[in-house]
Amino acid sequence: MADPAASFEPYRRRLLGLAYRMLGSMADAEDAVQETYLRWHASDRGRVLEPKAFLMTTTTRICLDMLTSARARREEYIGPWLPEPVADTEMLAPDSRTEMAEDLSIALLLLLEQLSPLERAAFVLHEVFDFSFREIAQALERSEAACRQLATRARTRIREGRPRGVAPTARPSEADAKHVQLMSAFAAATQAGDLGGLIQLLASDARVITDGGGKVRSALKPIEGAERVAQFLVEVTRKRPDAWWRDDFRPRFGTVNGLPAIIVDAPDGPVQTTAFEIDGGVITALYIVRNPDKLRHLGRNRAQRPSE
């Protein structure tokens, strides 16, 4: 019988991409994929006619089970919940070339959170992984008509909620020059406490969402409006006892979920990611993750620093 690890590995990236889109957490996604492998190892693999379908179906069902407990935890979550940031989205890319295949933006993941688990599964399998409704029906143990209806409802809600004019960067591993220039100006104005300069970089209806998970300081509600956002950012960056910033923090440019981002490192690893939604040369949204549990997997990849 074929080595289970060798026959599983070609599908790992695809399965991890599916699980992350379903769960919004790299840690949970890795657990789901590991559970899929254990079931693959224990199965009668010689009787599996389509390994990809078997593994994708298994991962989907595991994720549906995990979503129940995950949603219960998120009801008790302190402050806004954001998905775990991912710097290398290419490792989660499916083999398909659908419209949604390369979109791992935070806005999309937050919209997926608003769907029912079955809607989420139907949408991800069809719109991202290009599964037929026959294949989705087998995975979800529902009729094809029911799965088509689930996917249609999900697609409508996603299209209505996606921000216009904002798209993931074409090169998901690095921010482009215009974005770097804007982020440099943003970092300089924030560090200098230049409230007026910061406001000019923000859309009038800009918003900031921060996720500390109750483990580190963060805003407990989204903040909206350019002036309020700018005031908040200046306040938390100033050198004072309750500020977020420390002298040993080092920012660097990169991408988070395909969006231009500033990643802040402390000597022992990343402590914050700030992902930027940019439209028309101004910042429309900032997603700041500070929960240390969500940053452990990022590591310290080399990237251009704002001072360079």
N, C-alpha and C positions, 0 to 999 in steps of 0.2 A: 504494500500500500504506500502511496506517495507520502513523503514527509509533510506533515500538516503545516509546519511553519513555512516551508518553501512554497507550498501551494496557496498559502494565505497572504504572504507578503505582497504579491502584485496588486492586491485589492486594498491594502491598508490605507493608502492615501485617500482613496475614494470613500472608504468607510468612515475615516476620521472627518472628512469634509461633510458627510451626511450627518454624523453625530453632533458636530459643532453647530451646524445650522439648526438642528432640532433642539439642542440644549443650551446654546449660548455660553457654554463653558468648556474650555479646553480640558480641564481636569476631569469633568464628567464625561466628555467625549472620549478621552483616552480610556476611562473605565468601561464605557460601553463597548469600545472596540476590543478591549481585552476580554470582556465577557463573550463577545462574538467569537473570538479566537478559541476560547475554552469550549464553546459549543461545537465549533468546527472540528476541534481536536477529538471531541467525544462522539462525533457523528460517524455514520457509515458513509465515508466520503466516496467510496466506489459507486454508490447508488445515486449520488447527486449529479444530475444531468447538466445543470447550469450553476456552477459555483458562484458566479457573480450575483445571480438572482437570489440564491440561497443566503448569501452573506448580507446582501443589502436588505433583504426581508428580515433576517434575524436582527440586524442592527436597528432597523426601524422599530421593531416590536420591543426591543430592549429600551430604546429611547422613549417610547410611549409610556412604558412602565416607570421610567425614571422621571418623566415630566410630572407625574402625579406628586411625588415627594418633593421635587424641585419647586413646584408652584406653592406647596405648603410652606416651604422654607422662605420663599420670597414674600409671602404675606407677612412674615415676621421680620423681614429685612429692614434694617435701620437706614432710612434715607432712600434716595432713588437707586434702583438697580440698573447697572449697565453690564453688557456682556464682557467676558474676559477679552482684553485686547490681544490681537494677533498681529505680529509684525510681518510674518512670512505667509501671505495669503496663497501663494502659489502651491504650498504644500497641501492646501485644502481644496484646490481647484478640481472640479470633475473633468472627465474626459470629453463631456459634451460641449457644444458651442451654442447653448441657448442664451437668450437675452440676459438671464439672471445668473449665468454660470460663474462669472467672475465678480459678482456683487456680494461682498461680505461686509458692506457698510454697516455702521452702528445703527443708522436710521432704519435699514431693512430689518436687522435683527430685533430691534425694538418693536417693529410692526409685527414680526412673526410671533413675538411674545403675546400679542393681543388676540391671536387666533386660538381656536380650540386645538387640542393636540392632534386630532384627526385632520383638521383643515391644514395644519402646519405640515403634517406628514404628506398629505396629498399634494400640496403646493410644492414642497421641496423636491419630492420625487419626480413630479411632472415638469415643473418650470426650470429646475436646476439640473436634474439628472436625466431628463428626457425619457422617463419611464412612460410606457403606454398605460392607458387606463386598465387594460387587462392585467398588466403586471402590478399596478397599484392595488387593484381589487384583491389580488392574491396576497399581497403584503399586509393589507389592512383587514382582510377577511370581510369585505363588504362587496356589494354589487358594483359593476362598472358604472351604472347610472348614479349610484350614491357617491362614488369617488369623483365622478365628473362634476357633480354638484358641489362637493367639498372644495375641489380645486377652483371652480368658478367663483364661489363666494370668497375664497381666500385671495384670488387674483384681483378681484374688484376692490377689496379692502386695501390690498398692498398698493395698487395703482393710485387709489385716492389719497393714500397717506404719504407716499414717497415725496421727498422735497424736490421741487423742480429746479433744474439747472445745476444740480449737484451730482457728480458722477465720480466713481473711484478713479484714481490715477491710472493712466495707461501702463505705467511701470510700477506695479504694486510694491516693489522693494525700496523705492526711493521717491522722495518728493521732487517735483520739477522746479526749475529755477524761479519761476514767478511765485510759486507757493513758498519757497525758501525765503525769498525777499520779503514777502508779507509776514511770514512767521518771525523773521529777524526783527522787523519793525515792531511787531507785537511784543516780542521778548524784551526789546530795549525799552519800550514805553512802559511795560509792566514793571520792570526792574527799577526804572527811574521814577515811578509814581506819576507819570505824565498822563493825567486823566483825559485832558483834551486830545492828546495825540492818540490815545487808545480808542476813544470814542470814534475818531475818524476812520479807524480800521474796522469798525463794527457796523453791520447793518442795523437800521433803526429798530428792528424787531429781533435782534440777536438774542440768543439764549445760551445759558451754560447749565450743564447737568454734571454734578459731581457725585462720585460713588466712593464712599469710605467704608461702607458696610458696618459702621459703628465701631470700627477698629482704629481709625485715625480721624482727625478733624476733616469735616466736609460740610457743605451746605445740605440741609435736610430737605430742601425743596428746590426745584428748578428756578433759576433766576432769569427774568426776561426783560428786554429793553436795553439799548446800548448804554445808557447812563448807569443803570443799576448794575449791569454786567461789568462795566469798566470800574466802577467804585468797588465792587466785590473783589475783583482781581487785584487791584492796587492794595486793598486792605490786607488780603491774605499773603501778599508778597513782601510787605514792609517788614523791616527788621524790628520785631517786637516779640515778646514772649509767646504770644499765641499765633504767630504767623506760621505759614506752612513752610517757608523757605529757610534753608540753613546754608551757612557759608561753604560747607563741603559738598553741596549738591552741584552736579554738572549736567547741563542740558545738552541734548544732541538732536539733530534732525533725523527723521525717518518717516515711516508710514505706519499707521495702525488701521487694520481692517480696510486697507486700500485708500485711506485718507491721509493727507499730509499731517504730520504729527511732530510734537516735541516730546521726547522721552527724557525723563530726569533720573540720573543715576546718583546714588549715594555710594560710599566706598564698598558697601556690601551688596550692591545690586540696585535695580530699578525701584524707584519709590513713587513714580507718577507718570502717567501718559496723558497727553492732551491731544485729542484728535480734532482736526479743524474741518468743518464744512465751509466751503468758500464758493461764493457765487457772485459774478460781476465784479471781482476784485475786492470784495469785502467779506468779512467773516460772518456767517449766518448762524453758526452753532459751534459750541465747544463741548466736547465730552471728556471729562476729566476722571480718570480712574486712579484712586489712591489706596484702595483696599489691598493690603499686602498679599492676601491670599490669591488675588487675581493677577499678580505681577511676577510671581516666582518663575513661571515658565519662559519669560521673555529673555533672560540672560542679558549679556552685555555685548551685543553686536556692535562692531565698529561703525560709526557713521559720522557725518560732518557735524561739527559743533557750531552753535550760533556765533561763537567768538572767532571762528576760522573764516 
